Amino acid sequence: MAVPRILIVGGGYVGMYTALRLQRKLHRGEARITVADYDSYMTYQPFLPEAAAGNIEARHVVVPLRRVLPSCQILSGRVTSVRLADRKAEFQPHEGPDLTIDYDYLVFAPGSVSRLLPIPGLAEHGIGFKTVEEAIHLRNHVLGKLDIAASTPVEEVRRRALTFVFVGGGYAGVEALAELEDMASDALKFFEGLRREDMRWILVEATDRILPEVGADMGRWTAQELRRRGIEVRTGTRLKSMEGGHIVLDDGDEFDAETLVWTAGVKPNPLVKAGDLPLDDRSRVKANAFLQIEGAPFAFTAGDAAAVPDLTRPGEMCPPNAQHAVRQARRLADNLLATIRGGTREPYRHKNAGSVASLGLYKGVAQIYGRELRGFPAWFMHRTYHLTRMPTVNKKTRILMDWTLGLFFPREIVSLGALQRPREEFKLAARM
Ligand SMILES: Cc1cc2nc3c(=O)[nH]c(=O)nc-3n(C[C@H](O)[C@H](O)[C@H](O)COP(=O)(O)OP(=O)(O)OC[C@H]3O[C@@H](n4cnc5c(N)ncnc54)[C@H](O)[C@@H]3O)c2cc1C
């Protein structure tokens, strides 16, 4: 009998954790696993703000799929469609002709993408905060803007370079802004002529609260804390446009800025629509409590792209976060194994435990099982919790080393923005 083929689309939280568990539990020759991901690594997203701030080396927040999944076939490239009817997926490698992948069992986990709005200038000037590349870029970009401001007496140029706007007050936006502001404020002592008052850090949030993940009280406390640090928290405000680097807000304020970070929510990866997957009204793939795709007992889904019923809140779906993604992956792998072996599947059930967020070195906010923490204890909790969750002993150790070195040495303040233009110098030499 042919060995069943399992295709895992997406090697992020759900994809990688599912593959790890299957790899461990499958007997030799029981099934063949293929993981297809655009990148060859899984990104531990909750550590991206710390990577952007330089507290953790960027390479340490990603996990190489080939190293942790030696028993799986890893394909690097883009899955362009997934069909349930004939159990096939189309795959576009980074180079070479497209492939059609046949499968017997499917795990569909391509996650989410930034939810953009049709705001003039946003697509041209904005950047998201979902990938390690964006985190590295922002670190270099912010430090590069300090370099620019410190090297010119022209007030207008300085003001534009030192105005940093973040849109969206969920954990990605608040943590990214708070960590980068903390890093920039810390770096200022090395930039002669620049003071904290010269920088403008602005958080724009359409609703009347920020950080809903830690509850209303802690959200209010976080807004106060950020304002105390000189950050402008503009709740009930929307970005109207950013044409030619000119920001216009709907409260009437307008100014120039060279940094616009868009963190106003996510939507399911558009791949959900390329094929015949059943979708709900928010374009999430419809799943049952066993994490099977509706109408396809051989196909499973979980994470940000899936609508998984939350059995602890009847009628609601699980929110898109890592806490659910990791646990769903575990249940999904076990249910997939049960399906292959003719065993019993079990429903996914997990009550949200709360959230932790870092707001810069030694600063944080948390709400865990109804307990509220702020300041140093919350920050310590954030680091401890995420370190225990970080896959592989190798990465855990490296991150711990980064933090330990950070206790004794100041953060790096060099902008390596030229990394994005590595041939510039060489081309210049060729013209001379
Ligand atoms: C900055 C930030 C901070 C966060 N902090 C927290 C936190 O503190 N706590 C928390 O619970 N959650 C947090 N989250 C949310 C959490 O990271 C996500 O909910 C989680 O990653 C979802 O897992 P997933 O497997 O569905 O998607 P992902 O982990 O995003 O994985 C999707 C994978 O699919 C791949 N992919 C996408 N499209 C294709 C394609 N067409 N072909 C091939 N591969 C493809 C991607 O490359 C990616 O590897 C944070 C998110 C961000 C951005």
The ligand as an SDF file (V2000), in Angstrom:
LIG
                    3D

 53 58  0  0  0  0  0  0  0  0999 V2000
    4.5390   41.5360   16.1880 C   0  0  0  0  0  0  0  0  0  0  0  0
    3.6160   40.4340   16.6170 C   0  0  0  0  0  0  0  0  0  0  0  0
    3.5400   40.1080   17.9670 C   0  0  0  0  0  0  0  0  0  0  0  0
    2.6920   39.0910   18.3860 C   0  0  0  0  0  0  0  0  0  0  0  0
    2.6420   38.7990   19.7160 N   0  0  0  0  0  0  0  0  0  0  0  0
    1.8150   37.8300   20.1500 C   0  0  0  0  0  0  0  0  0  0  0  0
    1.7340   37.5190   21.5340 C   0  0  0  0  0  0  0  0  0  0  0  0
    2.4160   38.1550   22.3680 O   0  0  0  0  0  0  0  0  0  0  0  0
    0.8910   36.5350   21.9250 N   0  0  0  0  0  0  0  0  0  0  0  0
    0.1230   35.8430   21.0200 C   0  0  0  0  0  0  0  0  0  0  0  0
   -0.6260   34.9470   21.4300 O   0  0  0  0  0  0  0  0  0  0  0  0
    0.1680   36.0960   19.7080 N   0  0  0  0  0  0  0  0  0  0  0  0
    0.9960   37.0720   19.2340 C   0  0  0  0  0  0  0  0  0  0  0  0
    1.0480   37.3540   17.8970 N   0  0  0  0  0  0  0  0  0  0  0  0
    0.1770   36.6210   16.9610 C   0  0  0  0  0  0  0  0  0  0  0  0
    0.7650   35.2740   16.5360 C   0  0  0  0  0  0  0  0  0  0  0  0
    2.1090   35.4210   16.1420 O   0  0  0  0  0  0  0  0  0  0  0  0
   -0.0810   34.6670   15.4080 C   0  0  0  0  0  0  0  0  0  0  0  0
   -1.4100   34.5290   15.8760 O   0  0  0  0  0  0  0  0  0  0  0  0
    0.4570   33.2980   14.9850 C   0  0  0  0  0  0  0  0  0  0  0  0
    1.7020   33.4690   14.3550 O   0  0  0  0  0  0  0  0  0  0  0  0
   -0.5130   32.5850   14.0080 C   0  0  0  0  0  0  0  0  0  0  0  0
    0.0400   31.3640   13.6080 O   0  0  0  0  0  0  0  0  0  0  0  0
   -0.2360   30.7750   12.1450 P   0  0  0  0  0  0  0  0  0  0  0  0
    0.4530   29.4600   12.0680 O   0  0  0  0  0  0  0  0  0  0  0  0
   -1.6920   30.8120   11.8300 O   0  0  0  0  0  0  0  0  0  0  0  0
    0.4470   31.8300   11.1510 O   0  0  0  0  0  0  0  0  0  0  0  0
    2.0040   32.1730   10.9890 P   0  0  0  0  0  0  0  0  0  0  0  0
    2.7710   31.8520   12.2120 O   0  0  0  0  0  0  0  0  0  0  0  0
    2.0480   33.5700   10.4690 O   0  0  0  0  0  0  0  0  0  0  0  0
    2.4690   31.1660    9.8460 O   0  0  0  0  0  0  0  0  0  0  0  0
    2.0240   31.2330    8.5200 C   0  0  0  0  0  0  0  0  0  0  0  0
    3.1240   30.6930    7.6240 C   0  0  0  0  0  0  0  0  0  0  0  0
    2.5990   30.5080    6.3220 O   0  0  0  0  0  0  0  0  0  0  0  0
    3.5420   30.9240    5.3560 C   0  0  0  0  0  0  0  0  0  0  0  0
    2.8210   31.2800    4.1430 N   0  0  0  0  0  0  0  0  0  0  0  0
    1.9060   32.2500    3.9830 C   0  0  0  0  0  0  0  0  0  0  0  0
    1.4290   32.2420    2.7260 N   0  0  0  0  0  0  0  0  0  0  0  0
    2.0540   31.2390    2.0790 C   0  0  0  0  0  0  0  0  0  0  0  0
    1.9780   30.7410    0.7590 C   0  0  0  0  0  0  0  0  0  0  0  0
    1.1570   31.2440   -0.1500 N   0  0  0  0  0  0  0  0  0  0  0  0
    2.7940   29.7130    0.4260 N   0  0  0  0  0  0  0  0  0  0  0  0
    3.6350   29.1730    1.3430 C   0  0  0  0  0  0  0  0  0  0  0  0
    3.7170   29.5990    2.6040 N   0  0  0  0  0  0  0  0  0  0  0  0
    2.9480   30.6210    2.9800 C   0  0  0  0  0  0  0  0  0  0  0  0
    4.2430   32.1110    6.0170 C   0  0  0  0  0  0  0  0  0  0  0  0
    5.5230   32.3210    5.4410 O   0  0  0  0  0  0  0  0  0  0  0  0
    4.3060   31.6520    7.4750 C   0  0  0  0  0  0  0  0  0  0  0  0
    5.5010   30.9760    7.7550 O   0  0  0  0  0  0  0  0  0  0  0  0
    1.8890   38.3830   17.4470 C   0  0  0  0  0  0  0  0  0  0  0  0
    1.9550   38.7020   16.0810 C   0  0  0  0  0  0  0  0  0  0  0  0
    2.8090   39.7280   15.6720 C   0  0  0  0  0  0  0  0  0  0  0  0
    2.8740   40.0700   14.2120 C   0  0  0  0  0  0  0  0  0  0  0  0
  1  2  1  0
  2  3  1  0
  2 52  2  0
  3  4  2  0
  4  5  1  0
  4 50  1  0
  5  6  2  0
  6  7  1  0
  6 13  1  0
  7  8  2  0
  7  9  1  0
  9 10  1  0
 10 11  2  0
 10 12  1  0
 12 13  2  0
 13 14  1  0
 14 15  1  0
 14 50  1  0
 15 16  1  0
 16 17  1  0
 16 18  1  0
 18 19  1  0
 18 20  1  0
 20 21  1  0
 20 22  1  0
 22 23  1  0
 23 24  1  0
 24 25  2  0
 24 26  1  0
 24 27  1  0
 27 28  1  0
 28 29  2  0
 28 30  1  0
 28 31  1  0
 31 32  1  0
 32 33  1  0
 33 34  1  0
 33 48  1  0
 34 35  1  0
 35 36  1  0
 35 46  1  0
 36 37  1  0
 36 45  1  0
 37 38  2  0
 38 39  1  0
 39 40  1  0
 39 45  2  0
 40 41  1  0
 40 42  2  0
 42 43  1  0
 43 44  2  0
 44 45  1  0
 46 47  1  0
 46 48  1  0
 48 49  1  0
 50 51  2  0
 51 52  1  0
 52 53  1  0
M  END
$$$$
